[in-house]
């Protein structure tokens, strides 16, 4: 069964940075490679949104993050290593691309 974290700490007091995640989502949409299903991929992270744009999704092979309206979110992953790998990918894209 997958762990799920919503609106709480992920690991040792570290909060999910929604501004960073939104920046990374937008960067992937603007600079990633569009896939046949309509999602975009960059640096091993995929980005897509629902039909009205209120739910944004970032994912990789082991972790899925859904960002909902009013800054709510849901994380799904099987183990902590998958989550940490996902967050490292987010950090790399943010540091190399968005945080300039």
Buried (B, 14 or more C-beta within 10 A) or exposed (E): EEBEBEEEEBEEEEEBBEEBBBBBBEBBBEEBEEEEEEBBBBBEBBBBBEEEEEBBBBBBEBBBBBBEEEEEBBBBBEEEEBBBBBBEBBBBBBEEBBEE
